[in-house]
């Protein structure tokens, strides 16, 4: 019976669809044996995707989308990843093995420890299917693998799953809060979904134009929102309030880094302000500061699929870099306030979060809606 089932499947289809075939709870014993037979092979498996809700890597090859820590099933966006699998674990100097498919939540998790992490479907993860090996870099191995790869994929020390660590937002971890990166940086090979999709040129041009127009139209609103956020009383500590705030936004640089991946970067933004101090030194001695920061908006352009038009997804606004320094500091008391402000704006992430909140409020949703409304007219 099993041999007959195996003969009815082509080798190519089996490699393409092989993992666990269906979720374990609904998998007949015969199909589980087929999955075990497939696990003895080597190759690459497509249809591994990034989940926009929890930021984990999950297998998107089945109609059922697993269990997402953010609720419901996973939501695939971006690249189509093709991780390597090999039951013989060949070349451990190039790959870290023991990465497996969880048949409860559909994510990729590290199965090399007795503790199986935390699964969104409850309990620990349950391994099934192929033995995956992921290319990595660490302190002793710093050269990324050749070819088209995306880095910043990391092991979460809380849930044991593979998640994307390239955004300030760390997704949703089944163990609570965001994911916590530990260990090596992994590089995953992918196929860009737009590389085989014709007619992306007009959509790319429209995305560029709408983003440019939207940012220019919102310059004043973003400036006002940032000034309002920064001028709140006792913003950084009791008695420390920012005033005389001057803000200058830089010029944008837009490009597609892949056929469907766009980056809209605005570098060299500046904020200048003074800070009150909880001392009797007098306002004339209030320290002044300069903060320089970059703005990055990136997202995915999803090609048209009948009957839908192309659209943008996963638009993320972030502050990839921020530096702060004092400009007129002298004296012990003022130096203490200066250090507090610089640390809050730069090292503790408070300044980054203030800017992030203003970006999300003014730009993020407006950008997505405007671009998709324009793309719907193509």
N, C-alpha and C positions, 0 to 999 in steps of 0.2 A: 504494500500500500504506500509506504513512504517513498520507495524507489520510483514508483509510478508518478507520485506527485513531483518528485525532483526532476524527472525527465520532462514533465510538462512545462517546466520553467526554463527559459533560455538562460545561459550563463550571464549574459549582459543584464538581463532584467533582474536576476538574482543579486548581482553585485550592486545594482542601482537601488534596489528596494530592501536589501538584506538588513537589518538591525534586529528587530524583534518581530517584524511583520505586523504585529498588532500589539496593543497594550497587554501586559502579562495577564491581567485578570480575565481577558477574553481570548487568550491564546491557547489553542488545543495542543496537547502534548506532541502530536506529530509535527506541528509547525515549530515548536520549540526545538525539536531535534534538527529540523532543517536549519534553524538559526545557528545552532551549535556547529553544524557542518560548514556553514558559511564562514564562521569565525576562524576556521582553519586556513583561510585564504589570505592573500595580501593584495593591497591596492589602495585606492582613494575612494571615499564615499562622499557624494554631493548631498545637497539639501540640508546642510547644517546652517542655521541662521542665528542672527542676533535678535533677541527679544527686546522690543522697544519699551516694554513695561518693567521687566525685572533686570535687564542687561545681561542675562545669562545666554550661553550658547545652547540651543536646543535643536532637536531633529525635526524638520518640517516636512518630512516625506510621507506622512500619514494624514488622513482627514482629521483625526483627533489631535489636538494641539497640546496635549499634556496638561500639566497643572502649573500655573504661574503663581509665584509668591505674591504678586500684586493683585491676584484674583482672576478667576476664569482660566482660559487657555492662553498660551503664549501668542505673541503678535510679531510676526517676522517682518523685518525691514533690512535694507542694505544688501550687502554682498551675499553670494551663495558660496559658502565655504566647503572645502574638500579635504578634510583631515585624512591622514595616512593611517592605515590599519595593517597589522602584521602579527599573527598569532605566534610567530617564531621570535619576535622581539629583536629582529636584526638591527645592527648598528645603534646600540644604546648610547654611543657617543654623540649621535645626532638627534635622537628622539628620547623623550621621556615617555615610557609606556605606563600602563595601568590606568589610562583614561578610558572610561566606559560610558555607555548609554544607560540611563536610569529608566526602567520600564514603568515607573510610577509617575514621574513628572516630565520625562522626555528630555532632560538636560544632560549635558556631558559633565561627569564628575570624576574625581580622582579616587580610584579604588585600591590604592596601594597601602592604606592604613587599615587597622582593625576597626576604627571608628568610621562609619560610613556617612558622616556629615549629617545635615538636616535637609530632608526632602519636603517640598511644598505639599506633597500628598500625605505627609505624616511619617514620623519615624526617620530612619536612615534611608539612603538611596539603595536601590536594588539593581545590580549590574546584569546586563544581558547583551548578547551580540558580539560585535567586533572588539578586538583589542587595539585601541588607538594609541599612536605615538605622536607626540607634539614636538615640533622643533622649538628650541629654546636658546636663550642667551643668558649668561650670568657673569659674575666677575671674572671667571677664567675662560669663558667662551663668549666673546663679544661680537662676533661676526654673524649678522642675520643670514638665514638661508637664502640662496639665490631664487629668483623668480618673483612673482607677484604675491606678496604676503602683507597681512595686516598685523602689526604688533600691538602691544598694550593689553593683550589677553593674559589674565592672571588667575591663580588659584585663590579661592576665598577661604581663609582660615576658619570661618564660622560655619559655612554650609558645605564645603568641599567641592563646590561646583566651579566651572570655568566661567569667568565673567569678563566683560570689557571694562578696562580701567582707564580709558582714554578721556572720560568726561569728568568734570567736578562732581556731578551727581553720581553716586555709586549704586544706583538702582535700588531694588528691594530684595533683601536677603530673607530666606525662610527662617533664619535664626533671629531675626529682628534687626531693624535699622537697615543701613546700607551694607554692601559687601566690604570685606576687609582683605586687601591684597597681601599675599605672602609668597615668598619664594621667587621662582624664576619668571622671566618675561617670555611669553610664548608667541610664536609667529605662525599665523594660520594662512595657508594658501587659499585663494578665492578666485571665483570667476565673477567679474562685474556683470550684473544683470543687464546693463545697457550696451555691452559690447556687441551683442548680436541683434540689438533692436534698431531698426532703421528709423530715419527721420527725427533724430533727437536734436538736430541743429536748431530748428525754430524754437523748440522748448527750452533749450539751453540759453538762447539769446533772450527769451522772454523772462526767464528766471533772473538773469543778470540785470535786465532793465528794471524789473519790478522791485528787486532788492535795492537797487540804486535810488529809485524814486521814493521808496518807502523810508529809507534811512534819511534822505534829505528832507522829506516832509515831516519827519519826527525829530529832527535835530533840536528844535526849540523845546518840544515836549520832554525829550530825554534830559536836556540840560536842566529844565525846571524841576523835574522829578528828582534828579540827583542832588540838586541844591536843597530841595525840601528834605530829602532823606538825611543829608549830611548836617543840616542846621538844627536838627532836633535837640532839645535841651538835654544836658547830661548824657550825650550820645555814647561816649566811651567810658566815662566814669563820673562819679558825683563831682560836680563843679567843673567838669571839662566839656565845654560846648564849642563847636566850630562856628566861625563867622567870617565875614569878608571873603566869601567863597567865589572864586573865579574859575571857570571851567572852559576848556577849549578842546573840542573834538577834532581828531585827526582826519585824514583822507582815506577813503576805502580802497581796498585792493581785492578785486573779485576774480576768481578763477575756478574752473572745474579741474580737480586733481585726478579725476577718473571720469568716464563718460556720464556717470550718474551721481557723482559725489561732488558737491560744491562747497567752497570755503569763501566766506566773505569776511575779510580781516580789516579792522580799522586800528592801525597802529598809532603810537605816539599821542595818546590822549593825555591831557594834563589837567590837574586840579591844584589850585593854590588856595590856601586858607590860613587863618590864624586860629589859635585856640585859647580860650580862657583857662585860668589855672586856679585851683583851690588854695590860693595863698593871698597874702596881703601885699604882694609885690607891686600891684598896680597894673592897669590895662596896658600902659606903655611898654611893659616887659613881656607881654604875651608872645609866646613863640609862634613863628610862621613855618609853614610846611609846604612841600611840593610832593605830589603823588603822580607818578606816571604809570599808565596802564594800557593794555591792549584789549581790544574787543574781538571776539571770534564768533561768527555765525556759520554753522555748517549744517548740512542736511543731505537728503537723498532725493534725487529726481527719479521717480518711478515711471518707466516707459509706458506708453499707451497699450492697453489690452482691450480688445473689443468686448463690450461697447464702451469702456471707460476711457477717458482722456488721460494724458500724463498728469502727474500730480507730485507735489513735494511732501515728504514725510520726515519725521525725526529731526525737525528743525531744533537745533540746540544752540543757545546763546551762552557763551562762557567768557571768563576773564583769564586767559592763559598765563598772563604775567602782570605783576604789580610791584612797584618799588616806591618806597616813601623815604623822605629824608627831611630833616629840620634845616632851616635856613638862617636863623639868627639867634642861636642858643648860646647863653653864657650864664654861669651861676648854677649852684647845686640844685635849688628848688625847681628852677626852670628846666634844667637838664632832666630831672625826674619826670616832669610832665612830657617833655619831648620824647623821652624813651617810651613812655606809655602810649603816646599817640602813634609813633612809628611802629611799635610792635603790634598795636591794634589794627592799623591800616595794612600792614604787610605780613607779619609773621603769624599772627593768630587767625588770620583769615576774615576778621571782622570787616575790614574795608572791602575785600573782595565780595563778601556777601551783600554789603550795602549796594555796591554797583550792580551785582547780579540781580538783586530784587528790582532795581529800577529798569534794567534791561528787559526782564521778563514782563514787567507791568506795561511798559510802553511799546515794546517792539515785537516780542515773540509771536503772540497770537495774531496780531495784525499782519505780520509778514506772511505767515502760513496762509491765512484766509485770502489775502490780496493775490498772492502768487497763484493759488489754486483757482481762484475766480478767473484770473486772466488765462490760465492754461485751459480752462474749460471752453474757451472760445476758439481754440486752435482747430 
